[in-house]
Amino acid sequence: MKKAIIIGSGFGGLSLGIRMQSLGFDTMILEKLDKPGGRAYVREDQGFRFDMGPTVITVPHFIEELFSLERGVHNLNEPDFPAEILSPDARILEGTSGGVNTSKYCTIVPILPFYRIYFDDGTYFDYDGDPENTRRQIEVIEPDDLEGYEQFHDAAEKIFQRGFLELGYTYFSDIPTMLKIAPELFKLDAVRNLFRFSSQYFKSDKLRQVFSFETLLVGGNPLKVPAIYAMIHFVEKTWGVHYVMGGTGALINGFVQKFEELGGEIRYNSEVTNICIEKQGLFQKNKVTGIDLADGTHLDTDLVCSNGDFAHTYLNLIEKKYRSWTPDWRIKTMNYSMSLVVIYFGFKEGETPLDLRHHNIILGPRYEELLTDIFDRKILAQDFSQYLHIPTLTDPQMAPDGHHTAYTLIPVPHNGSKIDWSVEGPKLVDNVLKFLEDKGYIPDLQKNLVCSSYIDPNYFEHTLNSYLGNAFGVEPTLTQSAYFRPQNRSSEIENLYLVGANAQPGAGTPSVMMSAKMTARAIAEDHPDVLTSIKPQEKSAK
């Protein structure tokens, strides 16, 4: 039986681990931290439970697909989007979202609205994917933009149909594959930046923000990401936005349980310090042979897949002599996503009920200029925008009785900025919490605050091993997408693979789960002897 090692137990690592076990590999996941999840780690404090990373769950079908896998029974040949997933009934608005196999491990429920988006003047837009409700709100903000919305809707739908449903699982391993679809993407206007794409349909600055902000949740600057990301609007509209009862950590635990049930092994407190590579002949790729851990342990393996940060993997885990196609200068000159300051806080319910929603986007007075400060100038501005998550509005078990669990996420420059976070971090935290109280989002917050903590770019750099403290990996610009993104299969080292936010297709929980399937397919192609020993899922007993 062939052995596989996966570095990191984030969404990508666990999703791939489950798939590798279904393919018949003997898989071990190595995790630096003491619990699974990576960016989706769970922090607990005085009875409050905090998801530290992803909180927005979309495309429950992807989750059900993973929980449906069996040992030695794969589904790589089945349609990625079966007909029943594309039917109108697939959009769950009430009850539970998960399929029959998902329900064995966790409970997923729909969230409405998807987001409440607050503008700086105190008004808001409830984004729920309902065309009629959307039209009503657009008419209040700017009646002249109703026609523009219809045009945006049609254009985004075409991008979604082609870019997600038809090409979403395409692995761009060479330039010809990329060039083949380039003319069509230009025809769809999917290569101009998302903000310009949205702006041509809307006169209102507010609506331009509503229909472009979402890429910030996957580390993309709306002023730079290609308009193909307009498909996010339709991904959410088609399948909704969901929450895992007990928090995202409950889904991570479900994935761990499934992986172990399939025979996989996961080790914690096991930081990888070196990927061992054997030099081959002149016209052969060098080959992975094992890994070394920080505690001195060496493990042999047939293949290694990193769910860790791309730059960290190549700069720190692979010796220079084995990566002539990915030299230091090339890795360091790539663009990496912004970072985050995330504040985790628990507070007692006050006399005034919270008038918030599960997911809240609170936009500051500036949009384009603030994005430029964060991504280009790399300065910490006086103003800020934030994503405020209050899971206890849906799931009271996340906090003690009579209390709320919350986190608020503020995009900031990564550590290429040279900002001293030991000085600026506490200031920003104080300003944000004061803002939430003074502006009436959480009345009497300071009086009712029970606990608070925060992470900044240094956490991403030193705890999660992310280059420059980036929060989402390689930035999803046009020149760092598809073929130009780090390859899921190494082009210079045999049996070395990537999975997760840095690999194709990109960041975000659905994309990361898609990357696991793409990487599993690449591994299956490279190891046909393993695949021929098992059967496709459609022939298995259901």
VMD Tcl script that draws the C-alpha trace (Angstrom):
set ca {
  {0.00 0.00 0.00}
  {1.40 3.41 -0.96}
  {1.98 5.97 1.75}
  {1.00 9.63 1.54}
  {1.79 12.51 3.90}
  {-0.27 15.71 3.98}
  {1.21 18.74 5.69}
  {-1.53 20.67 7.50}
  {-5.04 19.83 8.69}
  {-6.96 22.78 7.28}
  {-9.99 22.37 5.03}
  {-7.75 21.46 2.12}
  {-5.64 18.93 3.99}
  {-8.60 17.15 5.56}
  {-10.61 17.12 2.31}
  {-7.65 15.64 0.45}
  {-6.96 13.18 3.27}
  {-10.49 11.81 3.00}
  {-10.11 11.50 -0.77}
  {-6.69 9.84 -0.49}
  {-8.10 7.23 1.86}
  {-10.94 6.56 -0.57}
  {-8.32 6.10 -3.30}
  {-6.59 3.40 -1.27}
  {-3.55 5.28 0.02}
  {-2.26 4.96 3.57}
  {-2.46 8.64 4.53}
  {-1.01 10.56 7.46}
  {-1.81 14.21 8.16}
  {0.81 16.15 10.11}
  {-0.38 19.24 11.98}
  {1.88 21.79 13.69}
  {-0.81 22.89 16.17}
  {-2.34 20.87 19.00}
  {-5.75 20.64 17.31}
  {-6.99 20.36 13.71}
  {-8.20 23.14 11.46}
  {-5.23 25.36 10.61}
  {-6.85 28.70 9.92}
  {-10.09 27.09 11.10}
  {-8.68 26.48 14.58}
  {-11.10 26.87 17.51}
  {-10.30 29.10 20.49}
  {-12.19 28.74 23.78}
  {-12.30 31.26 26.62}
  {-14.53 31.31 29.74}
  {-17.25 29.25 28.08}
  {-17.16 31.17 24.80}
  {-16.25 29.25 21.64}
  {-14.61 31.14 18.78}
  {-14.07 29.94 15.23}
  {-10.78 31.65 14.45}
  {-11.09 31.53 10.68}
  {-13.72 30.57 8.09}
  {-17.34 31.11 9.07}
  {-19.13 31.32 5.70}
  {-20.12 27.90 4.32}
  {-21.39 27.58 0.74}
  {-22.09 24.67 -1.66}
  {-23.14 22.01 0.90}
  {-22.98 19.51 -1.97}
  {-19.18 19.54 -1.72}
  {-19.37 18.61 1.96}
  {-21.92 15.85 1.36}
  {-19.67 14.44 -1.37}
  {-16.77 14.10 1.08}
  {-18.87 12.49 3.79}
  {-20.21 10.01 1.22}
  {-16.80 8.57 0.30}
  {-15.85 5.01 1.22}
  {-12.52 3.25 1.61}
  {-11.41 1.91 -1.74}
  {-14.41 3.44 -3.53}
  {-13.77 6.67 -5.41}
  {-16.07 9.20 -7.12}
  {-13.54 10.93 -9.37}
  {-15.43 9.92 -12.51}
  {-18.82 11.13 -11.36}
  {-20.21 14.54 -12.51}
  {-18.90 17.35 -10.36}
  {-22.31 19.02 -10.48}
  {-25.00 16.33 -10.83}
  {-28.36 17.45 -12.16}
  {-30.09 17.36 -8.78}
  {-27.57 19.89 -7.43}
  {-28.48 22.35 -10.18}
  {-32.23 22.12 -9.69}
  {-34.10 25.01 -7.99}
  {-34.81 22.68 -5.06}
  {-31.08 22.55 -4.29}
  {-31.24 26.02 -2.73}
  {-32.11 25.41 0.91}
  {-33.66 28.37 2.73}
  {-34.89 26.71 5.93}
  {-34.43 23.54 7.93}
  {-31.09 21.80 7.49}
  {-28.73 22.12 4.55}
  {-26.63 19.00 4.83}
  {-27.32 15.76 3.00}
  {-27.99 12.37 4.54}
  {-24.31 11.54 5.07}
  {-23.39 15.02 6.31}
  {-26.04 14.69 9.02}
  {-24.14 11.75 10.51}
  {-21.28 14.09 11.40}
  {-22.68 17.61 11.82}
  {-25.72 19.82 11.31}
  {-25.66 22.58 8.72}
  {-28.37 25.25 8.51}
  {-29.06 28.08 6.04}
  {-28.46 31.71 7.03}
  {-30.67 34.59 5.85}
  {-29.80 37.21 4.94}
  {-26.43 36.05 3.67}
  {-24.96 39.35 4.88}
  {-26.27 42.62 6.20}
  {-24.05 45.25 4.61}
  {-23.88 48.51 6.58}
  {-22.80 51.72 4.88}
  {-21.01 54.54 6.63}
  {-24.18 56.67 6.76}
  {-25.96 54.02 8.87}
  {-28.14 52.58 6.11}
  {-27.83 48.94 5.13}
  {-28.49 46.39 2.40}
  {-29.67 42.86 3.22}
  {-28.04 40.58 0.68}
  {-29.98 37.32 0.48}
  {-29.83 36.27 -3.17}
  {-33.58 36.84 -3.64}
  {-33.92 38.80 -6.92}
  {-37.16 40.50 -5.90}
  {-35.89 41.60 -2.50}
  {-32.66 42.72 -4.14}
  {-34.58 44.80 -6.68}
  {-36.68 46.44 -3.93}
  {-33.59 47.51 -2.05}
  {-31.81 48.73 -5.19}
  {-34.84 50.90 -6.02}
  {-34.58 52.58 -2.62}
  {-30.86 53.29 -3.05}
  {-30.81 54.23 -6.74}
  {-33.85 53.56 -8.98}
  {-31.78 54.16 -12.12}
  {-29.65 51.12 -11.22}
  {-32.48 48.61 -11.59}
  {-31.73 48.15 -15.28}
  {-28.04 47.89 -14.48}
  {-28.75 45.15 -11.96}
  {-30.56 43.10 -14.60}
  {-27.55 43.44 -16.89}
  {-25.12 42.61 -14.06}
  {-27.24 39.60 -13.12}
  {-27.19 38.26 -16.69}
  {-23.44 38.83 -17.08}
  {-22.61 37.24 -13.72}
  {-24.81 34.25 -14.52}
  {-22.92 33.62 -17.77}
  {-19.60 33.83 -15.91}
  {-20.90 31.45 -13.25}
  {-22.15 28.98 -15.85}
  {-18.87 28.90 -17.74}
  {-16.32 29.77 -15.06}
  {-17.70 27.68 -12.19}
  {-20.00 24.95 -13.45}
  {-18.06 24.10 -16.62}
  {-14.47 25.12 -15.85}
  {-14.37 25.15 -12.03}
  {-12.64 21.79 -11.80}
  {-10.33 22.34 -14.78}
  {-6.72 21.86 -13.80}
  {-4.63 24.34 -15.78}
  {-1.38 22.40 -15.84}
  {-0.04 23.95 -19.06}
  {-0.29 27.12 -21.14}
  {-2.29 25.57 -24.04}
  {-5.10 24.67 -21.62}
  {-5.14 28.28 -20.45}
  {-4.95 29.81 -23.92}
  {-7.80 27.63 -25.12}
  {-10.34 29.40 -22.91}
  {-8.78 32.90 -22.87}
  {-10.81 34.28 -25.83}
  {-14.04 33.18 -24.20}
  {-13.13 34.83 -20.90}
  {-12.44 38.07 -22.75}
  {-15.79 37.75 -24.49}
  {-17.50 37.32 -21.12}
  {-15.64 40.42 -19.86}
  {-14.33 38.21 -17.06}
  {-10.74 39.51 -17.11}
  {-11.21 43.16 -16.24}
  {-11.09 43.86 -12.52}
  {-14.22 43.10 -10.54}
  {-14.81 46.64 -9.29}
  {-14.67 48.09 -12.82}
  {-16.90 45.26 -14.02}
  {-19.49 46.08 -11.34}
  {-19.15 49.82 -11.81}
  {-20.24 49.69 -15.44}
  {-23.65 48.44 -14.28}
  {-24.22 50.61 -11.20}
  {-24.13 54.37 -10.74}
  {-24.45 54.15 -6.96}
  {-21.20 53.80 -5.01}
  {-23.11 51.76 -2.43}
  {-24.24 49.20 -4.98}
  {-20.77 49.03 -6.52}
  {-19.55 48.02 -3.08}
  {-22.37 45.52 -2.47}
  {-21.56 43.64 -5.67}
  {-17.78 43.60 -5.30}
  {-16.87 43.27 -1.60}
  {-17.09 39.46 -1.35}
  {-13.62 38.78 -2.78}
  {-12.18 40.35 0.37}
  {-13.42 37.23 2.20}
  {-11.03 35.14 0.05}
  {-8.11 37.58 0.19}
  {-8.77 39.34 -3.10}
  {-8.69 43.07 -3.73}
  {-11.88 43.98 -5.67}
  {-9.79 46.56 -7.55}
  {-7.51 43.81 -8.88}
  {-9.22 40.41 -8.94}
  {-10.59 39.44 -12.36}
  {-14.33 39.76 -12.90}
  {-14.61 35.99 -13.09}
  {-15.07 36.33 -9.32}
  {-18.51 37.80 -10.05}
  {-19.50 34.15 -10.01}
  {-19.39 34.29 -6.19}
  {-22.67 36.20 -6.43}
  {-24.22 33.24 -8.22}
  {-22.56 30.54 -6.15}
  {-24.26 32.03 -3.08}
  {-27.48 32.75 -4.95}
  {-27.65 29.16 -6.25}
  {-26.92 27.24 -3.05}
  {-27.18 29.82 -0.29}
  {-24.94 30.68 2.67}
  {-24.84 28.26 5.60}
  {-23.62 27.76 9.14}
  {-22.47 24.62 10.95}
  {-24.14 24.27 14.33}
  {-21.41 24.28 16.94}
  {-19.29 26.45 14.64}
  {-17.00 25.69 11.74}
  {-14.91 23.68 14.17}
  {-17.73 21.13 14.30}
  {-17.31 20.57 10.56}
  {-13.54 20.22 11.00}
  {-14.15 17.61 13.72}
  {-16.53 15.80 11.39}
  {-13.88 15.70 8.68}
  {-11.32 14.37 11.17}
  {-13.77 11.66 12.27}
  {-14.48 10.67 8.66}
  {-10.77 10.60 7.80}
  {-9.98 8.37 10.76}
  {-12.95 6.09 10.03}
  {-11.46 5.55 6.58}
  {-8.20 4.48 8.22}
  {-6.26 7.74 8.07}
  {-3.93 8.92 10.82}
  {-3.48 12.47 12.07}
  {-0.65 13.65 14.30}
  {-0.68 16.95 16.19}
  {2.26 18.99 17.52}
  {4.14 17.69 14.47}
  {5.73 20.55 12.57}
  {7.42 19.59 9.29}
  {10.84 21.20 8.84}
  {12.04 19.52 5.66}
  {10.67 17.66 2.64}
  {13.28 15.06 1.76}
  {14.08 14.78 -1.94}
  {16.24 12.32 -3.83}
  {18.18 13.56 -6.82}
  {17.46 11.61 -10.01}
  {19.16 11.34 -13.37}
  {19.87 14.27 -15.69}
  {16.59 14.02 -17.59}
  {14.44 12.90 -14.66}
  {12.56 14.88 -12.04}
  {13.94 14.76 -8.53}
  {11.73 12.69 -6.26}
  {10.10 13.06 -2.82}
  {11.18 10.36 -0.36}
  {10.03 11.57 3.06}
  {9.81 14.39 5.58}
  {11.63 15.52 8.72}
  {9.85 16.86 11.81}
  {10.98 19.52 14.26}
  {11.47 16.88 16.96}
  {13.99 15.00 14.79}
  {11.60 12.31 13.54}
  {12.00 11.16 9.95}
  {9.11 9.59 8.04}
  {9.39 7.84 4.69}
  {6.58 8.30 2.19}
  {5.68 7.81 -1.47}
  {4.28 11.30 -1.87}
  {3.85 14.59 0.01}
  {1.10 17.16 -0.38}
  {1.34 20.52 1.37}
  {-1.77 22.23 2.65}
  {0.53 24.86 4.08}
  {1.47 28.26 2.72}
  {2.99 28.03 -0.77}
  {5.91 30.37 -0.09}
  {6.73 28.72 3.24}
  {6.60 25.27 1.64}
  {9.04 26.14 -1.12}
  {11.30 28.61 0.71}
  {11.65 26.75 4.00}
  {10.87 23.08 3.43}
  {12.62 22.40 0.11}
  {16.33 22.93 -0.45}
  {17.22 25.44 -3.17}
  {19.12 22.89 -5.24}
  {15.90 20.96 -5.89}
  {13.78 23.88 -7.14}
  {15.52 25.56 -10.04}
  {12.13 26.47 -11.58}
  {10.94 28.16 -8.39}
  {13.93 30.19 -7.14}
  {13.67 32.44 -4.10}
  {13.37 35.65 -6.15}
  {10.40 34.33 -8.09}
  {8.53 33.29 -4.93}
  {9.30 36.54 -3.12}
  {8.21 38.77 -6.01}
  {4.75 37.20 -6.19}
  {1.86 39.13 -4.69}
  {0.39 37.80 -1.47}
  {-2.99 38.54 0.05}
  {-3.55 41.13 2.72}
  {-3.51 40.09 6.34}
  {-6.04 40.53 9.12}
  {-6.55 41.69 12.64}
  {-9.30 39.51 14.09}
  {-10.81 40.35 17.48}
  {-12.53 37.56 19.42}
  {-14.82 38.79 22.17}
  {-17.59 37.56 24.43}
  {-20.13 39.85 26.03}
  {-23.25 39.79 28.18}
  {-26.59 40.57 26.57}
  {-27.49 44.15 27.34}
  {-30.80 45.82 27.99}
  {-31.01 46.79 24.32}
  {-31.46 43.76 22.03}
  {-28.88 43.39 19.28}
  {-30.12 44.66 15.93}
  {-27.53 42.72 13.95}
  {-27.47 39.65 11.74}
  {-25.33 36.51 11.76}
  {-22.96 37.97 9.11}
  {-22.45 41.75 9.09}
  {-20.25 43.76 6.74}
  {-19.58 47.23 8.17}
  {-18.05 49.45 5.49}
  {-16.03 52.53 6.35}
  {-16.21 55.99 4.78}
  {-13.73 55.05 2.03}
  {-13.70 52.03 -0.27}
  {-11.28 52.32 -3.17}
  {-8.78 54.42 -1.24}
  {-8.87 52.11 1.78}
  {-8.25 49.09 -0.46}
  {-5.30 50.91 -2.01}
  {-3.92 51.69 1.45}
  {-4.12 48.01 2.43}
  {-2.93 46.28 -0.72}
  {-0.64 48.80 -2.44}
  {0.55 51.51 -0.06}
  {0.60 48.96 2.80}
  {-0.22 51.53 5.44}
  {-2.55 51.30 8.41}
  {-5.25 53.90 7.82}
  {-7.23 55.65 10.53}
  {-10.50 54.32 9.10}
  {-11.37 50.66 8.59}
  {-14.01 48.26 7.31}
  {-14.87 45.03 9.08}
  {-16.77 41.76 8.96}
  {-18.63 41.20 12.23}
  {-19.73 37.63 12.96}
  {-22.28 36.93 15.71}
  {-22.90 33.15 15.63}
  {-24.96 33.13 18.83}
  {-27.81 34.81 16.95}
  {-28.19 31.41 15.26}
  {-26.47 29.10 17.74}
  {-26.71 30.11 21.43}
  {-24.52 27.13 22.46}
  {-21.47 29.10 21.32}
  {-21.60 31.17 24.54}
  {-22.80 30.86 28.14}
  {-26.49 31.56 28.73}
  {-27.34 35.23 28.37}
  {-24.16 36.01 26.44}
  {-22.93 36.39 22.86}
  {-19.82 35.15 21.10}
  {-18.49 37.43 18.38}
  {-15.52 38.09 16.22}
  {-14.77 41.00 13.98}
  {-12.27 40.80 11.15}
  {-10.43 43.88 9.87}
  {-8.35 43.68 6.66}
  {-4.87 45.15 7.15}
  {-1.58 45.10 5.22}
  {0.61 42.02 5.52}
  {4.01 42.19 7.19}
  {5.69 43.56 4.08}
  {4.41 46.81 5.57}
  {6.90 46.70 8.48}
  {4.11 47.83 10.82}
  {4.93 47.19 14.48}
  {1.87 45.23 15.54}
  {2.91 45.14 19.17}
  {2.19 48.89 19.14}
  {-0.48 49.27 16.48}
  {-2.45 46.08 17.24}
  {-3.79 47.11 20.67}
  {-4.62 50.59 19.36}
  {-6.64 49.17 16.49}
  {-8.45 46.71 18.76}
  {-9.45 49.51 21.14}
  {-10.62 51.71 18.26}
  {-12.72 48.94 16.71}
  {-14.44 47.93 19.95}
  {-15.10 51.58 20.78}
  {-16.50 52.10 17.27}
  {-18.92 49.18 17.65}
  {-20.26 50.69 20.87}
  {-20.26 54.36 19.88}
  {-22.01 53.70 16.56}
  {-24.69 51.62 18.26}
  {-23.89 48.26 16.73}
  {-23.34 46.71 20.17}
  {-24.68 49.09 22.86}
  {-22.80 49.16 26.19}
  {-20.17 46.78 24.84}
  {-17.41 47.93 27.17}
  {-19.64 47.53 30.23}
  {-20.79 44.06 29.18}
  {-17.50 42.78 27.79}
  {-16.45 39.51 29.45}
  {-13.37 38.52 27.45}
  {-11.45 39.58 24.38}
  {-8.32 38.58 22.49}
  {-7.01 39.14 19.01}
  {-4.63 37.95 16.32}
  {-2.63 40.07 13.90}
  {-0.26 39.43 10.95}
  {2.38 38.07 13.32}
  {0.04 35.18 14.19}
  {-0.30 34.29 10.54}
  {3.45 34.53 9.99}
  {4.80 32.79 13.08}
  {2.01 30.43 14.16}
  {0.51 29.50 10.79}
  {3.80 29.83 8.85}
  {2.33 32.20 6.26}
  {4.87 34.22 4.29}
  {4.80 37.89 5.37}
  {1.83 37.06 7.58}
  {-0.57 36.87 4.64}
  {-4.01 35.57 5.62}
  {-5.19 33.90 2.39}
  {-2.08 32.87 0.44}
  {-1.21 33.92 -3.09}
  {-3.31 36.93 -4.08}
  {-5.94 36.01 -6.73}
  {-4.95 38.54 -9.39}
  {-5.33 37.81 -13.12}
  {-1.62 37.02 -13.47}
  {-1.79 34.66 -10.47}
  {-4.88 32.69 -11.49}
  {-5.39 29.37 -13.29}
  {-2.10 28.23 -14.90}
  {-0.27 31.20 -13.37}
  {-1.22 30.10 -9.84}
  {1.02 27.60 -7.99}
  {0.54 24.17 -9.48}
  {-1.35 21.47 -7.57}
  {1.20 19.04 -9.01}
  {4.83 20.16 -8.86}
  {6.31 20.55 -12.32}
  {9.88 19.93 -11.10}
  {9.66 17.47 -8.18}
  {7.99 14.10 -8.62}
  {5.31 13.18 -6.06}
  {5.10 16.69 -4.59}
  {1.66 18.33 -4.57}
  {-0.20 21.35 -3.20}
  {-3.76 21.66 -1.95}
  {-5.74 24.51 -0.45}
  {-5.96 28.27 -0.80}
  {-2.61 28.71 -2.55}
  {-3.29 26.07 -5.21}
  {-5.80 26.07 -8.05}
  {-8.57 27.19 -8.08}
  {-7.96 29.49 -5.06}
  {-9.09 30.51 -1.58}
  {-12.47 30.19 0.11}
  {-13.96 27.03 1.61}
  {-15.67 25.78 -1.59}
  {-12.57 26.45 -3.71}
  {-10.34 24.70 -1.19}
  {-12.55 21.61 -1.28}
  {-12.47 21.80 -5.09}
  {-8.67 21.97 -4.99}
  {-8.64 18.72 -2.98}
  {-10.56 16.95 -5.73}
  {-8.31 18.44 -8.42}
  {-5.18 17.36 -6.56}
  {-6.65 13.88 -5.92}
  {-7.27 13.53 -9.65}
  {-3.68 14.54 -10.41}
  {-2.39 12.00 -7.87}
  {-4.65 9.30 -9.34}
  {-3.21 10.03 -12.81}
  {0.32 9.74 -11.46}
  {-0.40 6.53 -9.55}
  {-2.73 4.49 -11.79}
  {-1.71 1.27 -10.06}
  {-3.52 2.45 -6.93}
  {-6.62 3.55 -8.82}
  {-6.99 0.26 -10.70}
  {-7.19 -1.61 -7.39}
  {-10.41 0.11 -6.32}
  {-13.84 0.64 -7.83}
  {-15.77 3.78 -8.81}
  {-18.41 4.92 -6.37}
  {-21.32 4.47 -8.73}
  {-20.75 0.69 -8.59}
  {-20.71 0.54 -4.81}
  {-23.63 -0.35 -2.57}
  {-25.40 2.77 -1.41}
}
mol new
graphics top color blue
foreach p $ca { graphics top sphere $p radius 0.5 }
foreach p [lrange $ca 0 end-1] q [lrange $ca 1 end] { graphics top cylinder $p $q radius 0.2 }
display resetview
